[in-house]
Amino acid sequence: MILIDQTPQADGSSRLGRTSTSPGGKNVGPFDIESYLGQYQSDSTAKNPWAPLTATKLLIMKRKSFADMDCPIARALEVVGDWWTPLILREVVCGGTKNFQYLENNLGIAPAVLSSRLSALVDNGLLERKRYSEHPERFEYIATSAANDFRNVLDELFDWGTKWASSPQR
């Protein structure tokens, strides 16, 4: 569990801080998140994501694993429910074999996040990783039958999004 609070300072300003706690509730130390907010504080035109925070404390819970739940939807979300995972699957399942650079550029995803999601998809049997270059070492990702079966879910998400999720303002 993580508590984020606004700590009043002597000069009348408030400082955001984060205190992490272990499952037993023991305080495991403070963490200063102002460096994260620095981009918002130094650029007066940027929107501060913490501006709507009116309460002094905000409780953030750690993500629960769905792997052991007795529900097929929950177990499916454990495999494909992470942020970016359905979009990576969309690219590979609907567009064919893709390499890391293509996915990174086309999705605008951070390399570390993409690497993590691709590893999870390979580990869960949705993608196969095939080396296509020795020097430098490069891989492409190929949809497995499990990923191809996910195509129907992607199609339904597309239809639902078209009907119910508004388009971004351009």
FIVOLUM-731937 format. One line per 2 residues: number of its first residue (from 1); for each residue x, z negated, y of N, C-alpha, C. Coordinates in Angstrom, 1 decimal, padded with zeros to 4 digits. Layout:
N
NUM> X/Z/Y/X/Z/Y/X/Z/Y; ... .
***
This chain:
170
1> 000.9/000.0/-001.2/000.0/000.0/000.0/000.9/000.0/001.2; 000.5/000.7/002.3/001.2/000.8/003.5/000.3/000.4/004.6 .
3> 000.8/-000.5/005.5/000.1/-000.9/006.7/000.8/-000.3/007.8; 000.0/000.4/008.7/000.6/000.9/009.9/-000.1/000.1/011.0 .
5> 000.8/-000.4/011.9/000.2/-001.2/013.0/000.8/-000.8/014.3; 000.1/-001.2/015.4/000.6/-001.0/016.7/001.0/-002.4/017.2 .
7> 002.3/-002.5/017.4/002.9/-003.8/017.8/003.1/-003.8/019.3; 002.5/-004.7/020.0/002.6/-004.8/021.5/004.1/-005.1/021.8 .
9> 004.6/-004.5/022.9/006.0/-004.7/023.3/005.9/-005.5/024.6; 007.1/-006.1/025.0/007.1/-006.9/026.2/006.7/-006.1/027.5 .
11> 007.0/-004.8/027.5/006.7/-004.0/028.7/005.3/-003.6/028.7; 004.4/-004.0/027.8/003.0/-003.7/027.8/002.7/-002.4/026.9 .
13> 003.7/-001.7/026.5/003.5/-000.5/025.6/003.3/-001.1/024.2; 003.0/-000.2/023.3/002.8/-000.6/021.9/003.7/000.3/021.1 .
15> 004.2/-000.2/020.0/005.2/000.5/019.1/004.5/000.6/017.8; 004.5/001.8/017.2/003.9/002.0/015.9/005.0/001.6/014.8 .
17> 004.6/000.9/013.8/005.5/000.5/012.8/004.8/000.5/011.4; 005.6/000.6/010.4/005.0/000.7/009.1/005.6/-000.4/008.2 .
19> 004.8/-001.1/007.5/005.4/-002.1/006.5/004.8/-001.7/005.2; 005.8/-001.5/004.2/005.4/-001.2/002.9/005.3/-002.5/002.1 .
21> 004.3/-002.5/001.2/004.2/-003.7/000.3/004.1/-003.2/-001.2; 004.6/-004.0/-002.0/004.6/-003.7/-003.5/003.2/-004.0/-004.0 .
23> 002.9/-003.5/-005.2/001.5/-003.8/-005.8/001.1/-005.3/-005.8; 002.1/-006.2/-005.9/001.8/-007.6/-005.8/001.6/-008.1/-004.4 .
25> 001.8/-007.3/-003.4/001.5/-007.7/-002.1/002.8/-008.2/-001.4; 003.9/-008.2/-002.1/005.2/-008.6/-001.4/005.7/-007.6/-000.4 .
27> 006.0/-008.1/000.8/006.5/-007.2/001.8/007.9/-006.7/001.4; 008.0/-005.4/001.4/009.3/-004.8/001.0/010.1/-004.2/002.2 .
29> 009.6/-004.5/003.4/010.4/-004.1/004.5/009.7/-003.2/005.5; 010.1/-003.3/006.8/009.5/-002.5/007.8/010.1/-001.1/007.8 .
31> 009.4/-000.2/008.4/009.8/001.2/008.5/009.3/001.7/009.9; 010.2/002.2/010.7/009.9/002.6/012.0/009.5/004.1/012.0 .
33> 008.2/004.4/012.4/007.7/005.8/012.3/007.8/006.5/013.6; 008.4/005.8/014.6/008.4/006.4/016.0/009.2/007.7/016.0 .
35> 010.2/007.8/015.1/011.0/009.0/015.1/010.1/010.2/014.7; 009.1/010.0/013.8/008.2/011.0/013.4/007.3/011.4/014.7 .
37> 006.9/010.4/015.4/006.1/010.7/016.6/006.9/011.2/017.8; 008.2/011.1/017.7/009.0/011.6/018.8/008.7/012.9/019.4 .
39> 008.4/013.9/018.5/008.0/015.2/018.9/006.8/015.2/019.8; 005.9/014.2/019.6/004.7/014.1/020.4/004.9/013.4/021.7 .
41> 005.8/012.4/021.6/006.1/011.6/022.8/007.0/012.4/023.8; 007.9/013.3/023.3/008.8/014.0/024.2/008.1/015.3/024.7 .
43> 007.1/015.8/024.1/006.4/017.0/024.6/005.0/016.5/025.0; 004.7/016.4/026.3/003.5/015.9/026.8/002.3/016.9/026.5 .
45> 002.6/018.2/026.1/001.6/019.1/025.8/001.1/019.0/024.4; 001.9/018.4/023.5/001.5/018.3/022.1/000.5/017.2/021.9 .
47> -000.4/017.4/021.0/-001.4/016.4/020.7/-000.8/015.3/019.8; -001.0/014.1/020.2/-000.5/013.0/019.4/-001.5/012.7/018.3 .
49> -001.1/012.8/017.0/-002.1/012.6/015.9/-002.5/011.1/015.8; -001.8/010.2/016.5/-002.2/008.8/016.4/-003.1/008.4/017.6 .
51> -003.4/009.3/018.5/-004.2/009.0/019.7/-005.6/008.4/019.3; -006.2/009.0/018.2/-007.5/008.4/017.8/-007.4/007.1/017.2 .
53> -006.2/006.6/016.9/-006.1/005.3/016.2/-006.5/004.2/017.2; -007.6/003.6/017.0/-008.1/002.5/017.9/-007.9/001.2/017.3 .
55> -008.0/001.1/016.0/-007.8/-000.2/015.3/-006.3/-000.5/015.3; -006.1/-001.8/015.2/-004.7/-002.2/015.2/-004.0/-002.0/013.9 .
57> -004.7/-001.9/012.8/-004.1/-001.7/011.5/-004.8/-000.5/010.8; -004.1/000.3/010.1/-004.6/001.4/009.3/-004.1/001.2/007.9 .
59> -004.9/001.2/007.0/-004.6/001.0/005.6/-004.4/002.3/004.9; -003.3/002.6/004.3/-003.1/003.8/003.5/-002.8/003.4/002.1 .
61> -003.6/004.0/001.2/-003.5/003.6/-000.2/-002.6/004.7/-000.9; -001.9/004.3/-001.9/-001.1/005.2/-002.7/-002.0/006.0/-003.6 .
63> -001.6/007.3/-003.8/-002.4/008.2/-004.6/-002.5/007.6/-006.0; -003.7/007.7/-006.6/-004.0/007.2/-007.9/-003.8/008.4/-008.9 .
65> -003.2/008.2/-010.1/-003.1/009.2/-011.1/-004.4/009.4/-011.8; -004.8/010.6/-012.0/-006.0/010.9/-012.8/-005.7/011.3/-014.2 .
67> -004.5/011.3/-014.6/-004.1/011.8/-016.0/-004.8/011.1/-017.1; -005.1/009.8/-017.0/-005.7/009.0/-018.1/-007.2/008.9/-018.0 .
69> -007.8/009.5/-017.0/-009.2/009.4/-016.8/-010.0/010.2/-017.9; -011.1/009.7/-018.2/-012.0/010.4/-019.2/-012.9/011.4/-018.6 .
71> -012.3/012.3/-017.8/-013.1/013.3/-017.1/-012.2/014.5/-017.0; -012.7/015.6/-017.5/-011.9/016.9/-017.4/-011.6/017.3/-016.0 .
73> -012.5/017.1/-015.1/-012.2/017.5/-013.7/-011.1/016.7/-013.1; -011.1/015.3/-013.3/-010.0/014.5/-012.8/-008.7/014.9/-013.4 .
75> -008.7/015.2/-014.8/-007.4/015.6/-015.4/-006.9/016.9/-014.9; -007.8/017.8/-014.6/-007.5/019.1/-014.0/-006.9/018.9/-012.6 .
77> -007.5/018.0/-011.8/-006.9/017.7/-010.5/-005.5/017.1/-010.6; -005.2/016.4/-011.6/-003.9/015.9/-011.8/-002.9/017.0/-011.9 .
79> -003.3/018.1/-012.5/-002.4/019.3/-012.6/-002.4/020.2/-011.4; -003.6/020.5/-010.9/-003.7/021.6/-009.9/-004.2/021.0/-008.5 .
81> -004.3/019.7/-008.4/-004.9/019.2/-007.2/-004.0/018.8/-006.0; -002.7/019.0/-006.2/-001.8/018.7/-005.1/-001.9/019.8/-004.0 .
83> -001.7/019.3/-002.8/-001.7/020.2/-001.6/-000.7/021.4/-001.9; -001.1/022.6/-001.7/-000.4/023.9/-001.9/-000.5/024.4/-003.3 .
85> -000.7/023.6/-004.3/-000.7/024.2/-005.7/-001.7/025.3/-005.9; -003.0/025.2/-005.4/-003.9/026.3/-005.6/-003.5/027.6/-004.9 .
87> -002.8/027.4/-003.7/-002.4/028.6/-003.0/-001.2/029.3/-003.7; -000.3/028.5/-004.3/000.8/029.0/-005.1/000.2/029.8/-006.3 .
89> -000.8/029.2/-006.9/-001.4/029.8/-008.1/-002.1/031.1/-007.6; -002.8/031.1/-006.5/-003.4/032.3/-006.0/-002.4/033.4/-005.8 .
91> -001.2/033.2/-005.3/-000.2/034.2/-005.1/000.2/034.8/-006.4; 000.5/033.9/-007.4/001.1/034.4/-008.7/000.0/035.0/-009.6 .
93> -001.2/034.3/-009.6/-002.2/034.8/-010.5/-002.9/036.1/-010.0; -003.1/036.1/-008.7/-003.8/037.3/-008.2/-002.9/038.4/-007.7 .
95> -001.6/038.0/-007.4/-000.7/039.0/-006.9/000.4/039.4/-007.9; 000.5/038.8/-009.0/001.5/039.1/-010.0/002.8/038.3/-009.8 .
97> 003.8/038.6/-010.6/005.0/037.8/-010.5/005.6/037.7/-009.1; 006.0/036.5/-008.8/006.6/036.3/-007.4/007.9/035.5/-007.5 .
99> 008.8/035.7/-006.6/010.0/034.8/-006.5/009.8/033.7/-005.5; 010.8/032.8/-005.5/010.7/031.7/-004.6/010.6/032.1/-003.1 .
101> 011.5/033.0/-002.7/011.6/033.5/-001.3/010.3/034.1/-000.9; 009.6/034.9/-001.7/008.4/035.5/-001.4/007.3/034.4/-001.1 .
103> 007.2/033.4/-002.0/006.3/032.4/-001.9/006.5/031.5/-000.6; 007.8/031.2/-000.4/008.1/030.4/000.8/007.7/031.2/002.1 .
105> 008.1/032.4/002.1/007.8/033.2/003.3/006.3/033.5/003.5; 005.6/033.8/002.4/004.2/034.2/002.5/003.3/033.0/002.8 .
107> 003.6/031.9/002.2/002.8/030.7/002.4/003.2/029.8/003.6; 004.4/030.0/004.0/004.9/029.1/005.1/005.1/027.7/004.7 .
109> 005.5/027.5/003.4/005.6/026.2/002.8/007.1/025.7/002.9; 007.3/024.5/003.1/008.7/023.9/003.1/009.3/024.1/001.7 .
111> 010.6/024.5/001.7/011.3/024.8/000.4/011.2/023.6/-000.6; 011.4/022.4/-000.1/011.4/021.2/-001.0/010.0/021.0/-001.6 .
113> 008.9/021.2/-000.8/007.6/021.1/-001.4/007.3/022.2/-002.4; 007.7/023.4/-002.0/007.5/024.6/-003.0/008.3/024.3/-004.3 .
115> 009.5/023.9/-004.2/010.3/023.6/-005.4/009.6/022.6/-006.3; 009.1/021.5/-005.6/008.4/020.5/-006.4/007.1/021.0/-007.1 .
117> 006.3/021.8/-006.3/005.1/022.3/-006.9/005.4/023.3/-008.0; 006.4/024.2/-007.8/006.7/025.1/-008.9/007.2/024.4/-010.1 .
119> 008.0/023.4/-010.0/008.5/022.6/-011.1/007.3/022.0/-011.9; 006.4/021.4/-011.1/005.2/020.8/-011.8/004.3/021.9/-012.5 .
121> 004.2/023.0/-011.9/003.4/024.1/-012.5/004.1/024.6/-013.8; 005.4/024.7/-013.8/006.2/025.1/-015.0/006.0/024.0/-016.0 .
123> 006.2/022.7/-015.6/006.1/021.6/-016.6/004.8/021.5/-017.2; 003.7/021.9/-016.5/002.3/021.8/-017.0/001.9/023.1/-017.7 .
125> 002.8/024.0/-017.8/002.5/025.2/-018.6/001.6/026.3/-017.9; 001.5/026.2/-016.5/000.8/027.2/-015.8/001.6/028.4/-015.4 .
127> 002.9/028.1/-015.2/003.8/029.2/-014.8/005.0/029.2/-015.7; 005.6/030.4/-015.9/006.9/030.5/-016.6/007.9/030.9/-015.6 .
129> 009.1/030.3/-015.7/010.2/030.6/-014.8/011.2/031.5/-015.5; 011.5/032.7/-014.9/012.4/033.7/-015.5/013.5/034.0/-014.6 .
131> 014.7/033.9/-015.0/015.9/034.3/-014.2/016.0/035.8/-014.0; 016.1/036.2/-012.8/016.3/037.7/-012.5/017.6/038.0/-011.9 .
133> 018.4/036.9/-011.5/019.7/037.2/-010.9/020.6/036.0/-011.3; 021.8/036.4/-011.7/022.8/035.3/-012.1/023.5/034.8/-010.9 .
135> 024.0/035.7/-010.0/024.8/035.3/-008.8/024.2/035.9/-007.6; 023.6/035.3/-006.7/023.2/033.9/-006.9/022.0/033.7/-007.9 .
137> 022.0/032.6/-008.4/020.9/032.3/-009.4/019.5/032.3/-008.8; 018.7/033.2/-009.2/017.3/033.4/-008.7/016.3/033.5/-009.8 .
139> 015.1/033.0/-009.5/014.1/033.0/-010.6/012.8/033.6/-010.0; 012.0/034.1/-010.9/010.7/034.6/-010.6/009.7/033.8/-011.4 .
141> 008.5/033.7/-010.9/007.4/032.9/-011.6/006.3/033.8/-012.1; 006.0/033.6/-013.3/005.0/034.5/-014.0/003.8/033.6/-014.5 .
143> 002.6/034.0/-014.3/001.4/033.3/-014.7/001.3/033.3/-016.2; 001.0/032.1/-016.8/000.8/032.0/-018.2/-000.7/032.2/-018.5 .
145> -001.2/032.1/-019.7/-002.6/032.3/-020.0/-003.4/031.1/-019.4; -002.8/029.9/-019.3/-003.5/028.8/-018.6/-003.7/029.1/-017.1 .
147> -002.7/029.7/-016.5/-002.9/030.1/-015.1/-003.9/031.2/-014.9; -003.8/032.2/-015.8/-004.8/033.3/-015.7/-006.2/032.8/-016.0 .
149> -006.4/031.7/-016.8/-007.7/031.1/-017.0/-008.2/030.4/-015.7; -007.2/030.0/-014.8/-007.5/029.4/-013.6/-008.1/030.4/-012.5 .
151> -007.9/031.7/-012.8/-008.4/032.7/-011.9/-009.9/032.6/-011.5; -010.7/032.2/-012.5/-012.1/032.0/-012.2/-012.3/030.8/-011.2 .
153> -011.5/029.8/-011.3/-011.6/028.7/-010.3/-011.2/029.2/-008.9; -010.1/030.0/-008.9/-009.7/030.5/-007.6/-010.8/031.4/-007.0 .
155> -011.4/032.2/-007.8/-012.5/033.1/-007.4/-013.7/032.3/-006.8; -014.0/031.2/-007.5/-015.1/030.4/-007.1/-014.8/029.6/-005.8 .
157> -013.5/029.2/-005.7/-013.1/028.5/-004.4/-013.1/029.5/-003.3; -012.7/030.8/-003.5/-012.8/031.8/-002.5/-014.3/032.0/-002.1 .
159> -015.2/032.1/-003.0/-016.6/032.3/-002.7/-017.1/031.2/-001.9; -016.8/029.9/-002.4/-017.3/028.8/-001.7/-016.7/028.7/-000.3 .
161> -015.4/028.9/-000.1/-014.8/028.9/001.2/-015.4/029.9/002.1; -015.7/031.1/001.6/-016.3/032.2/002.4/-017.7/031.7/002.9 .
163> -018.4/031.0/002.1/-019.8/030.6/002.4/-019.8/029.3/003.3; -019.0/028.4/003.0/-019.1/027.0/003.5/-018.0/026.6/004.5 .
165> -016.8/027.1/004.3/-015.7/026.7/005.2/-015.5/027.6/006.3; -015.6/027.1/007.6/-015.6/028.0/008.7/-014.2/028.6/008.9 .
167> -014.1/029.8/009.4/-012.9/030.5/009.7/-012.1/029.8/010.8; -010.8/029.9/010.8/-010.0/029.3/011.9/-010.2/030.1/013.2 .
169> -010.2/029.3/014.3/-010.3/030.0/015.6/-009.0/030.7/015.9; -009.1/031.9/016.3/-007.9/032.7/016.6/-007.8/033.0/018.1 .
***
